[in-house]
Amino acid sequence: MKKILLTGAAGGVGAFLRAELAGVYQLRLSDLVAPDQCGPSEDFVKADLTDLASVRNAVSGADGVVHLGGYSVEGDWEDILNANIIGARNMFEAARLEGVSRIVFASSNHAMGFYDRDQTIDHTPMPRPDGRYGLSKAFGESLARLYADKYGVETLCIRIGNVATEPVDVRRLSIWVSPRDLAQLVRIGLDHPDISHEIVYGMSDNKRAWWDNSNATRLGYAPQDRSEDFAATVFANHSADTGDARADAAQGGAFVTAESIPNPAKRG
């Protein structure tokens, strides 16, 4: 099996992908803290994304990288800079120095969050980040483009919507991606023979989607799950009007007005 470095492995999305990719790859898990338990095809190496030597140690010997690590919500400049900008640079540079030529980069829908919900966009429009977090993901996509063009590091950037077992509110009916559909995209990113630099959206088969994901379809993506299967329950329990007109008009939702959001990794 290919040995794949999975950063941010102790987080929620990391846990989903570990379950979906178990037995498909030999997973080297990496984070600031160890997951509760490693499976038979997993091992753990602690790595601080702000320390290039630490990241090189984690990358060494891997066949590919799934880079989830970083600050996962809107935060202050210092947190975003260190985890998501310096951290992303260190990951790409470590991959280059260690001869690892394939990276799946966890970008975000928040790189495009200021587009209106009445627009359907594909992977080609200019980024319109909805905050510092979204800006860091737009930076990561540009970083991937640079390393692909200059150094031949092949990258799939996935603009992830919301990863969960089911969509829990009206906005997420448009952006939801199931764990197994996200894992399918990750496997395309790791194994497709003809990727140089590609951008796709991390979403399932969503009837209410704001995104044209034809670039993912071109690469062989065939989502198995549909947000519409949960629509009746969502609308029975949630209103589309959150009371924030600006947030309700933009694809990024609450991120367009938030200055910070509690870091889920620090919740008690």
Backbone as a ProteinNet text record, in pm:
[ID]
protein_1_A
[PRIMARY]
MKKILLTGAAGGVGAFLRAELAGVYQLRLSDLVAPDQCGPSEDFVKADLTDLASVRNAVSGADGVVHLGGYSVEGDWEDILNANIIGARNMFEAARLEGVSRIVFASSNHAMGFYDRDQTIDHTPMPRPDGRYGLSKAFGESLARLYADKYGVETLCIRIGNVATEPVDVRRLSIWVSPRDLAQLVRIGLDHPDISHEIVYGMSDNKRAWWDNSNATRLGYAPQDRSEDFAATVFANHSADTGDARADAAQGGAFVTAESIPNPAKRG
[TERTIARY]
83.7	0	87.4	35.3	102.4	102.9	212.7	218.8	178.7	72.7	15.8	21.7	79.3	78.5	-54.4	-124	-251.4	-229.5	-221.2	-204.7	-341.8	-340.9	-468.3	-548	-477.7	-543.2	-627.5	-601.7	-678.2	-809.6	-833	-955	-1071.7	-1186.8	-1308.1	-1301.6	-1254.4	-1244	-1138.5	-1030.4	-928.8	-985	-1071.2	-1131.9	-1219.4	-1297.4	-1379.6	-1292.4	-1185.7	-1102.5	-1025.1	-983.9	-916.3	-1007	-1132.5	-1226.2	-1248	-1257.8	-1286.3	-1164.8	-1045.7	-924.6	-850.8	-904.4	-840.8	-829.5	-709.6	-687.4	-662	-688.4	-661.8	-518.2	-472.9	-336.8	-278.1	-145.1	-76.8	-73.8	-146.3	-162	-61.4	13.5	96.3	20	-28	-108.8	-18	-56.4	23.7	-66.4	-27.9	-98.5	-12	-59.8	10.8	-14.3	-128.6	-160.6	-195.4	-167.8	-193.7	-341.9	-394.6	-530.5	-540	-661.7	-681.1	-613.8	-621.1	-566.6	-533.4	-421.7	-384.8	-432.3	-483.2	-527.3	-411.6	-440.3	-333.7	-255.4	-315.2	-243.6	-211.5	-191.8	-164.1	-44.3	26.5	122.6	114	173.1	160.3	297.7	310.1	427.8	382.1	427.3	391.6	465.5	395.6	459	393.6	476	432.7	447	337	341	426	448.6	529.7	678.6	718.3	859	890.6	967.2	995.4	1064	1157.4	1227.4	1130	1036.2	935.6	847.6	809.8	725.3	802.4	929.6	1010.9	1020.2	1033.2	1039.9	911.1	797	668.2	650.8	699.1	681	775	891.7	996.1	945.7	965	926.8	783.7	704.2	564.2	554.3	449.4	420.3	327.5	259.9	168.3	124.7	59.9	16.6	-129	-206.9	-339.1	-327.1	-328.9	-299.1	-427.4	-473.8	-588.9	-545.7	-421.9	-376.3	-387.1	-412.9	-420.6	-534.7	-555.3	-663.6	-789.1	-896	-1007.6	-1126.2	-1116.9	-1226.2	-1169.2	-1255.7	-1208.2	-1140.5	-1024.4	-949.5	-868.7	-785.5	-704.6	-587.6	-524	-419.9	-305.3	-263.3	-148.1	-175.7	-294.5	-329	-337	-403.1	-417.5	-282.6	-202.8	-70.8	15.2	24.6	114.6	67.3	-58.8	-107.4	-133.3	-192.2	-244.6	-157.1	-82	2.1	145.6	207.8	341.1	333.3	230.1	214.9	201.4	121	104.4	234.4	301.4	431.4	527.6	534	625.2	588.6	460.6	419.6	462	437.4	475.8	627.2	696.7	842.4	901	845.3	891.3	869.3	753.8	727	828.7	858.1	958.4	1094.3	1137	1269.6	1280.5	1168.3	1169.6	1129.7	1106	1075.5	936.2	840.8	701.9	626.4	570.9	520.5	369.6	295	148.4	91	14.2	-49.5	-197.3	-282.9	-423.5	-435.7	-470.8	-477.1	-621.2	-648.2	-782.4	-803.4	-855.8	-898.5	-1039	-1107.6	-1237.3	-1328	-1458.4	-1556.8	-1541.4	-1477.4	-1463	-1359.9	-1284.9	-1201.1	-1286.6	-1415.3	-1507.7	-1631.6	-1624.6	-1743	-1821.3	-1761.4	-1835	-1911.9	-1908.4	-1999.3	-2141.6	-2237.2	-2376.9	-2433.1	-2533.5	-2596	-2678.4	-2712.5	-2786.6	-2693.4	-2562.1	-2464.6	-2422.8	-2402.1	-2342.3	-2202	-2103.5	-1964.3	-1895	-1798.7	-1716.9	-1579.4	-1478.1	-1345.4	-1264.5	-1319.2	-1238.1	-1246.5	-1354	-1356	-1248.6	-1218.5	-1122.5	-1173.1	-1083.3	-1125.7	-1187.8	-1285.9	-1344.5	-1357.5	-1244.4	-1247.5	-1334.6	-1398.3	-1490.5	-1428.1	-1296.3	-1227.8	-1083.3	-1017	-876	-856.6	-946.6	-938.6	-952.3	-1055.1	-1073.3	-955.7	-899.1	-781.9	-664.7	-647.3	-537.1	-556.2	-681.2	-705.7	-682.7	-717.1	-685.2	-533.7	-460.9	-315.1	-265.5	-322.6	-280.9	-302	-412.8	-437.3	-331.6	-295.7	-191.5	-55.6	-29.9	93.6	101.6	-10.6	-14.6	15.5	-40	-13.7	134.8	196.8	340.2	423	395.5	476.5	451.6	333	308.2	386.5	380.6	446.1	598.4	647	791.1	866	801	871.9	807.8	695.4	632.8	561.7	525.3	447.9	301.1	245.9	110.2	9	-92.8	-183.7	-328.9	-415	-559.6	-604.5	-660.3	-715.1	-865.6	-912.9	-1054.7	-1116.2	-1204.6	-1275.6	-1389.8	-1357.4	-1450.1	-1567.2	-1687.7	-1806	-1819.3	-1908.6	-1924	-1925.6	-1828.2	-1816.6	-1893.6	-1990.9	-2070.9	-2147.3	-2203.7	-2284.1	-2415.3	-2461	-2579.4	-2578.7	-2644.9	-2652.1	-2745.6	-2704.2	-2780	-2854.7	-2840	-2918.7	-2936.9	-3006.4	-3043.3	-2921.1	-2826.8	-2706.5	-2632.1	-2624.6	-2547.7	-2614.3	-2741	-2802.1	-2733	-2674.4	-2606	-2460	-2397.9	-2252.3	-2206.6	-2299.9	-2265.3	-2186	-2091	-2022.5	-2015.3	-2054.6	-2048.6	-1904.3	-1870.5	-1733	-1689.9	-1779.3	-1734.3	-1717.6	-1795.8	-1774.7	-1644.9	-1616.6	-1488.9	-1373.1	-1384.6	-1277.9	-1257.6	-1366.4	-1353.1	-1270.6	-1296.8	-1218.7	-1072.3	-1048.2	-910.2	-838.1	-904.8	-842.1	-813.4	-902.2	-873.5	-747.6	-739.3	-623.3	-493	-499	-377.3	-340	-439.6	-413.9	-435.8	-507.4	-532.5	-399.8	-375.5	-243.2	-215.9	-319	-301.2	-330.2	-296.9	-317.3	-186.5	-194	-83	-125.6	-222.4	-283.6	-430.9	-516.4	-660.4	-732	-846	-933.4	-1071.7	-1126.3	-1261.4	-1333.8	-1463.5	-1543.2	-1570.5	-1556.8	-1588.1	-1734.4	-1818.6	-1962.1	-2017	-2126.1	-2196.8	-2290.8	-2382.5	-2478.1	-2590.5	-2569.7	-2658.8	-2746.1	-2874.4	-2969.6	-2963.8	-2939.2	-2941.4	-2802.5	-2706.1	-2567	-2551.7	-2454.3	-2415.1	-2293.4	-2243.7	-2118	-2137.9	-2071.1	-2062.4	-1934.8	-1951.7	-1837.4	-1796.7	-1813.9	-1784.1	-1636.4	-1548.3	-1406.6	-1380.4	-1452.7	-1440.2	-1496.4	-1610.4	-1669.1	-1572.4	-1504.5	-1406.5	-1296.4	-1263.5	-1158.2	-1210.8	-1341	-1398	-1482.2	-1508.1	-1585.6	-1732.2	-1788.2	-1929.5	-1985.9	-2036.1	-2081.9	-2193.8	-2191.2	-2287.8	-2402.1	-2385.4	-2484	-2546.2	-2670.1	-2747.4	-2798.8	-2774.6	-2827	-2979.1	-3038.6	-3183.8	-3258.3	-3192.6	-3254.5	-3285.1	-3219	-3236.7	-3315	-3356.9	-3414	-3540.4	-3630.3	-3756.5	-3732.2	-3642	-3610.1	-3546.4	-3454.2	-3386.9	-3487	-3573.9	-3669.2	-3774.9	-3799.3	-3893.2	-3836	-3703.8	-3638.5	-3558.6	-3539.1	-3454.7	-3515.8	-3492.1	-3532.9	-3414	-3442.8	-3337.1	-3294.3	-3375.1	-3346.3	-3282.3	-3152.7	-3082.2	-3087.7	-3143.6	-3145	-3028.8	-2935	-2820.1	-2832.2	-2889.1	-2920.1	-2794.6	-2685.7	-2562.4	-2509.1	-2511.1	-2464.7	-2556.5	-2686.4	-2781.2	-2774	-2715.9	-2705.3	-2577.2	-2476.7	-2345.6	-2323.1	-2248	-2221.8	-2146.1	-2066.4	-1986.5	-2063.5	-2189.2	-2270	-2213.3	-2212.4	-2172.3	-2027.6	-1945.6	-1805.2	-1789.9	-1887.1	-1871.4	-1883.5	-1944	-1956.4	-1877.6	-1838.5	-1767.1	-1624.7	-1578.6	-1438.2	-1357.8	-1423.1	-1359.5	-1467.9	-1431.6	-1520.5	-1442.8	-1503.1	-1427.7	-1361.9	-1236.5	-1162.5	-1216.2	-1272.5	-1331.1	-1230.3	-1100.9	-999.4	-979.5	-1031	-1012.3	-1140.1	-1247	-1372.3	-1366.3	-1421.7	-1409.5	-1509.4
-119.8	0	125.1	230.2	359.4	408	473.5	537.4	683	723.7	857.2	929.6	1048.3	1134.1	1207.7	1194.7	1263.9	1362.9	1492.4	1593.6	1633.6	1692.6	1725.4	1601.9	1491.4	1362.1	1352	1438.2	1432.4	1509.2	1580	1658.3	1575.4	1641.5	1572.4	1517.9	1599	1552.1	1442	1458.5	1354	1221.3	1223.5	1100.4	1035.6	1117.2	1062.4	994.9	1063.2	1008.1	885.2	882.3	762.7	640.5	657.2	545.6	503.6	601.7	571	514.6	553.6	514.2	398	347.6	235	115.4	61.1	-54.1	-20.8	105.6	149.5	197.9	270.4	320.5	287.7	286.5	288.8	434.6	468.1	607.6	644.1	749	810.8	932.5	924	1029.5	1134.2	1261	1368	1477.3	1531.5	1641.5	1687	1788.3	1830.4	1734.9	1665.9	1565.9	1435.6	1323.5	1194.2	1161.4	1096.3	1042.3	939.8	906.4	815.2	680.6	628.7	495.9	482.8	419.7	394.4	256	245.8	118.3	36.6	-82.8	-171.8	-119	-28.5	28.1	176.1	212.4	351.3	359.2	471.4	508.6	658.3	709.7	852.2	916.4	1037.9	1120.2	1261.3	1313.3	1449.1	1548.5	1652.2	1753.8	1889.1	1990	2128.8	2192.4	2233.8	2286.2	2412	2482.8	2604.5	2574.8	2449.2	2407.4	2320.4	2375.1	2302.9	2169.8	2165.1	2039.6	1933.5	1974.7	1883.1	1830	1917.1	1875.7	1784.1	1814.1	1726	1585.8	1578.5	1448.1	1368.5	1438.3	1372	1328.7	1409.2	1382.5	1273.4	1261.5	1173.8	1030.5	978.3	841.8	823	929.4	918.4	918.1	855.5	856.8	970.7	1028.1	1138.5	1198.9	1315.3	1389.7	1430	1412.4	1473.9	1579.5	1706.2	1815.1	1879	1827.5	1885.1	1981.7	1972.4	2043.6	2194.1	2258.3	2403.3	2450.4	2580.5	2643.1	2635.7	2576.3	2535	2630.5	2745	2841.7	2982.5	3082.2	3220.3	3253	3314.3	3348	3475	3506.4	3628	3603.3	3712	3702.3	3611.1	3618.3	3539.6	3389.7	3347.1	3205.2	3157.6	3236.2	3198.9	3200.1	3302.7	3313.3	3192	3159.7	3052.4	2915.6	2884.6	2749.7	2728.3	2826.8	2805.1	2860.1	2963.6	3023.2	2973	2996.1	2939.2	2786.9	2731.8	2586.7	2526.7	2588.6	2537.2	2548.5	2662	2676.9	2568.3	2541.4	2439	2300.9	2272.8	2142.2	2124.8	2224.5	2213.4	2209.9	2290.4	2291.4	2159	2104.3	1974.7	1866	1868.9	1770.8	1782.8	1904.7	1924.6	1871.2	1905.3	1865	1714.6	1650.4	1506.6	1424.2	1491.1	1419.3	1359.4	1418.2	1372.4	1457.4	1394.3	1471.2	1478.8	1433.8	1439	1487.1	1595.3	1652.4	1675.4	1630.6	1669.7	1779.3	1899	2015.2	2044.5	2046.2	2077.9	2228.7	2275.1	2413.9	2422.6	2530.3	2552.5	2633.7	2611.3	2696.4	2842	2867.2	3004.8	3084.3	3017.8	3090.4	3164.8	3126.7	3184.7	3242.5	3266.5	3290.5	3416.5	3516.2	3639	3635.3	3524	3509.8	3493.5	3551.4	3545.6	3405.6	3373.2	3241.8	3224.4	3333.8	3320.3	3302.6	3290.2	3262.6	3115.6	3055.4	2922.8	2938.5	2897.6	2916.7	2781.5	2775.4	2655.9	2685.9	2613.5	2628.3	2741.9	2813.2	2909.9	3055.4	3104.1	3245.1	3280.2	3410.3	3459.1	3430.3	3397.7	3381.7	3508.6	3490	3600.1	3553.7	3546.8	3494.1	3578.1	3510.1	3578.9	3614.8	3598.6	3634.4	3590.6	3598.4	3562	3412.8	3330.4	3186.8	3157.7	3213.6	3192.8	3243.7	3356.5	3411.5	3315	3250.3	3154.8	3036	2996.6	2885.7	2927.6	3051.8	3102	3107.3	3146.3	3143.8	3001.4	2904.3	2766.3	2716.7	2757.5	2718.8	2780	2905.9	2969.3	2905.9	2870.2	2800	2667.7	2595.2	2469.6	2491.7	2598.3	2630.5	2657.2	2734	2764.4	2636.2	2550	2429.7	2330.6	2332.1	2248.1	2298.2	2427.8	2484.3	2484.4	2517.3	2537.5	2410.3	2324.1	2208.7	2074	2074.9	1950.2	1876.4	1946.9	1886	1884.6	1767.2	1752.1	1767.7	1850.9	1884.6	1887.4	1826.6	1845.2	1929.3	2046.7	2133.6	2108.7	2068.7	2040.7	2152.2	2230.6	2336.2	2271	2229.8	2150.2	2235.7	2178.9	2244.4	2214.9	2126.7	2084.9	1933.2	1876.4	1730.3	1683.6	1596.8	1545	1423.5	1349.5	1233.7	1275.3	1399.2	1454.1	1605.1	1678.9	1824.8	1863.8	1963.2	1994.6	2126.3	2203.9	2326.4	2357.2	2466.4	2496.9	2525.4	2603.8	2633.9	2506.7	2414.3	2293	2199.6	2218.8	2143.5	2174.5	2293	2333.2	2291.7	2273.8	2256.8	2125.7	2040.8	1919.6	1821.2	1752.7	1639.4	1527.8	1409.9	1295.1	1248	1181.4	1131	1040.6	953.3	862.9	935.2	1041.2	1118.3	1198.8	1255.9	1326.2	1229	1110.2	1010.8	973.8	969.5	941.5	1050.2	1176.1	1285.8	1276.6	1243.3	1229.6	1119.6	1008.6	899.4	940	1018.1	1071.9	1157.4	1242.7	1329.2	1254.3	1141.7	1063.6	971.3	921.9	811.9	844.6	952.9	983.4	1010.6	949	961.4	1094.2	1173.2	1291.1	1422.5	1431.2	1555.4	1633.7	1761.7	1853.8	1951.9	2036.5	2125.6	2135.2	2088	2090.1	2142.8	2209.5	2257.5	2198.1	2138.1	2082.7	2125.6	2103.6	2132	2002.5	2011.1	1898.5	1902.1	1845.7	1840	1709	1664.5	1546.9	1587.5	1501.5	1528.6	1614.6	1745.9	1839	1915.4	1891.5	1955.9	2107.8	2159.3	2303.6	2367.2	2299.3	2344.8	2479.3	2555.8	2682.3	2663.3	2541.4	2515.3	2418	2446.6	2356.3	2273.5	2145.2	2059.5	1972.9	2026.8	1947	1912.4	1991.4	1956.2	1828.6	1810.6	1685.5	1569.1	1591.9	1487.3	1445.5	1543.5	1515.2	1421.7	1432.8	1348.6	1213.2	1189.3	1059.6	1057.7	1172.3	1177.4	1147.3	1055.1	1018.4	1008.6	1119.9	1118.5	1017.6	957.5	852.8	903.1	1019.2	1067.2	1198.2	1225.2	1341.5	1416.2	1546.3	1625.3	1632.4	1621.7	1636.2	1528.5	1417.3	1311.9	1357.8	1465	1516.7	1648.2	1697.4	1831.6	1847.6	1751.2	1764.1	1780.5	1702.7	1712.7	1845.7	1891.5	2019.3	2134.2	2140.4	2250.8	2243.4	2125.6	2113.7	2168.7	2179.2	2219.9	2349.4	2401.7	2520	2615.8	2745.2	2847.8	2886.6	2924.3	2975.3	3115	3184.2	3319.6	3311.5	3343.5	3336.6	3468.1	3574.6	3705.4	3793.4	3739.5	3815.5	3818.9	3928.4	3936	3923.7	3982.8	3977.2	3834.4	3766.6	3628.4	3537.5	3563	3478.5	3496.6	3607.7	3633.3	3576.4	3550.6	3509.5	3360.9	3301.1	3158.9	3122.3	3215.2	3186.9	3190	3231.6	3232.8	3322.5	3274.1	3355.3	3402.8	3337.6	3377.7	3517.8	3565.2	3695.8	3810.1	3784.8	3889.8	3858.7	3734.6	3696.8	3749.4	3794.9	3831.3	3716.1	3631.1	3509.6	3408.7	3283.2	3173.1	3080.9	3030.5	2944	2826.7	2804.6	2695	2562.6	2477.4	2351.5	2261.8	2277.7	2195.6	2232.6	2349.5	2396.8	2395.3	2339	2333.1	2222.6	2251.1	2157	2044.4
0	0	0	-62.1	-53.8	90.2	128.4	260	244.1	312.5	297.7	431.5	431	548.5	555.9	667.8	690.4	803.4	771	874.8	929.3	1049.5	1113	1146.9	1173.7	1189.7	1315.6	1414.7	1539.3	1531.1	1421.5	1405.9	1355.5	1343.7	1302.3	1160.9	1065.8	927.7	918.2	994.1	998	1043.4	1144.9	1195.2	1088	1016.2	907.5	801.8	760.3	654	699.6	824.3	874.8	860.6	895.9	886.2	741.2	651	511.2	437.3	478.2	405.4	470.6	582	650.5	556.9	546.4	460	315	275.8	138.7	126	228.6	235.6	372.9	379.4	508	551.9	658.5	698.9	807	780	883.2	934.6	1055	1113.3	1175.6	1159.4	1216.4	1271.1	1386	1449.8	1567.4	1639.3	1760.6	1876.3	1871.6	1973.5	1902.8	1967.6	1906.6	1910.7	1807.2	1815.2	1927.8	1964.8	2077	2055.3	1934.7	1909	1761.2	1730.1	1591.3	1550.5	1427.8	1375.7	1321.3	1268	1221.2	1101.6	1023.4	908.7	931.8	1059.4	1095.3	1189.3	1180.4	1282.8	1302.3	1407	1440.6	1454	1400.9	1423.5	1456.3	1567.6	1606.5	1518.2	1474.6	1391.2	1415	1425	1436.4	1298.6	1239.3	1103	1089.8	1198.2	1190.8	1190.7	1207.2	1215.3	1094	999.8	875.6	901.9	994.3	1022.8	1074.1	1157.7	1209.2	1096.9	1005.4	893.1	799.1	775	690.3	749.3	879.7	945.2	923.3	929.5	908.4	763.3	670.4	527.7	477.3	538.8	487.6	467.1	347.6	316.1	271.4	271.6	229.8	77	28.1	-115.6	-154.4	-57.1	-82	49.9	41.1	159.3	142	248.4	258.6	367.5	326.9	421.1	472	587.1	656.5	766.1	809.6	929.1	916.6	1030.2	1034.1	1122	1122.6	1198.8	1112.7	1164.4	1079.2	1076.4	1145.2	1147.3	1140.8	1138.8	1138	1271	1263.1	1383	1363.8	1461	1448.3	1353.5	1313.6	1211.2	1252.9	1377.5	1420.4	1410.5	1456.1	1448.2	1303.7	1218.9	1078	1007.7	1034	971.1	1004.1	1130.4	1172.2	1123.4	1147.6	1117.2	969.4	902.1	767.8	656	683.1	578.2	591	706	727.1	725.2	787.4	789.7	651.3	564.3	428.2	350.2	364.6	296.3	341.1	470.6	520.3	466.3	453.8	401.8	256.9	173.3	33.1	17.4	96.4	87.7	136.7	244.2	293.8	189.2	124	19.4	-92.8	-133.4	-239.1	-195.5	-75.2	-28.4	-8.5	27.1	53	-69.3	-181.5	-304.5	-310.3	-235.4	-238.1	-339.3	-440.6	-554.8	-563.9	-461.8	-469.9	-336.6	-342.2	-223.5	-252.3	-161.6	-159.8	-54.6	-99.2	-10.6	26.5	156.2	204.5	200.3	86.6	77	136.4	109.9	173	83.2	98.8	31.3	72.7	187.6	235.3	155	68.5	-27.3	-129.5	-140.9	-238.2	-169.8	-40	39.8	12	-54.3	-82	-214.1	-284.5	-398.3	-345.9	-419.9	-378.4	-397.5	-319.5	-329	-456.5	-522.9	-648.5	-768.7	-743.1	-847.7	-840.7	-956.8	-963.3	-1018.7	-940.5	-980.8	-993.7	-1085.2	-1095.7	-1036.1	-1077.1	-1016.9	-1077.1	-1176.6	-1249.6	-1202.4	-1135.8	-1097.6	-995.1	-988.8	-890.5	-749.5	-657.6	-518	-462.2	-373.7	-297.1	-151.8	-81.4	55.9	146.7	242.4	331.8	465.8	477.4	601.5	596	708.5	715.4	689	741.7	717.1	567.7	503.4	360.4	278.7	322.5	254.4	262	377.8	391.4	298.2	273.3	182.1	36.5	2.8	-130.6	-150.3	-44.4	-49.1	-74.6	-4	-22	-163.9	-226.2	-365	-457.7	-433.8	-515.2	-489.6	-366.2	-331.5	-408.1	-413.2	-487.7	-635.6	-691.7	-831.6	-854.6	-764	-775.8	-770.8	-672.4	-657.3	-770.2	-827.9	-944.8	-1065.1	-1090	-1207.5	-1194.8	-1076.9	-1060.5	-1023.4	-944	-889.8	-924.9	-992.4	-1031.4	-919.6	-811.7	-704	-746.8	-766.8	-819.4	-706.3	-730.7	-621.4	-666.9	-584.1	-595.4	-477.3	-504.5	-401.1	-393	-276	-257	-173.7	-233.8	-160.8	-82.2	38	117.5	164.7	153.5	206.4	354.6	391	530	534.9	606	616	738.5	717.9	828.8	779.5	873.3	833.5	768.1	797.1	731.6	746.4	655.5	667.7	782.1	860.5	982.2	975.7	867.8	854	706.2	677	539.4	453.5	503.7	425	387.6	479.5	454.6	353.2	324.5	214.6	82	72.7	-50.8	-54.4	61.6	64.5	127.7	169.2	243.2	159	225.3	164.7	267.6	227.1	317.3	329.9	439.2	454.3	339.4	292	185.6	52.8	28.6	-94.1	-86.1	29.8	44.9	26.8	82.7	67.4	-79.1	-155.9	-298.9	-367.3	-333	-390.6	-349.2	-223.2	-175.3	-253.3	-276.4	-350.3	-495.1	-554.9	-688.2	-682.8	-580.5	-567.4	-548.4	-480.1	-454.7	-570	-644.6	-737.5	-884.8	-915.3	-1056.4	-1127	-1241.9	-1304.6	-1372.4	-1396.7	-1482.1	-1410.5	-1283.5	-1209.8	-1202.3	-1235.9	-1211.3	-1103.9	-1137	-1038	-1073.4	-984.9	-1008.6	-884.4	-909.3	-802.3	-822.7	-717	-720.7	-593.7	-591.6	-471.9	-396.1	-265.7	-179.8	-142.8	-228.6	-202.2	-256.4	-196.8	-246.5	-360.2	-395	-502.9	-444.5	-445	-375.8	-474.8	-469.3	-560.4	-547.4	-427.8	-402.7	-411	-472.5	-475.7	-545.5	-497.1	-560.5	-650.6	-658.7	-728.9	-843.3	-952.7	-1067.4	-1047.5	-1017.8	-985.6	-1104.1	-1226.3	-1345.3	-1355.6	-1292.5	-1297.3	-1217.9	-1107.4	-1032.7	-1113.3	-1180	-1264.2	-1374.1	-1432.5	-1538	-1488.3	-1360.1	-1301.3	-1253.7	-1271.4	-1237.3	-1111.5	-1051.5	-928.1	-955	-876.6	-887.6	-746	-690.1	-550.4	-528.3	-410.6	-377.2	-289.4	-227.6	-131.1	-176.3	-127.6	-170.3	-47.7	-44.9	66.6	65	-53.3	-64.5	14.3	40.7	119.9	262.2	305.9	442	445	327.1	317.5	400.3	396.5	469	618.1	672.3	814.9	847	763	786.5	786.8	686.8	679.2	789.5	842.1	953.2	1082.8	1089	1214	1206	1083.1	1067	965.6	987.3	892.3	805.5	681.1	593.6	633.8	713.3	759.2	898	904.4	1032.4	1109.9	1047.3	1109.7	1070.4	993	943.1	791.4	737.7	595.2	509.1	554.9	475.9	469.3	581.8	584.1	503.5	509	437.7	286.7	241	97.6	37.5	119.8	70.8	92.1	3	13.1	140.7	191.4	310.1	440.1	436.5	557.2	665.2	788.9	903.2	895.9	814.6	804.2	745.2	666.3	602.5	702.9	818.1	919.5	1046.2	1066.1	1189.2	1188.5	1302.9	1319.9	1378.6	1454.2	1503.4	1537.5	1534	1567.1	1660	1765.1	1857.4	1784.1	1813.1	1751.9	1803.5	1715.6	1764.6	1833.7	1802.6	1866.1	2013.6	2053.3	2190.6	2272.3	2215.7	2289.8	2394.2	2511.4	2621.7	2615.1
[MASK]
++++++++++++++++++++++++++++++++++++++++++++++++++++++++++++++++++++++++++++++++++++++++++++++++++++++++++++++++++++++++++++++++++++++++++++++++++++++++++++++++++++++++++++++++++++++++++++++++++++++++++++++++++++++++++++++++++++++++++++++++++++++++++++++++++++++++++++

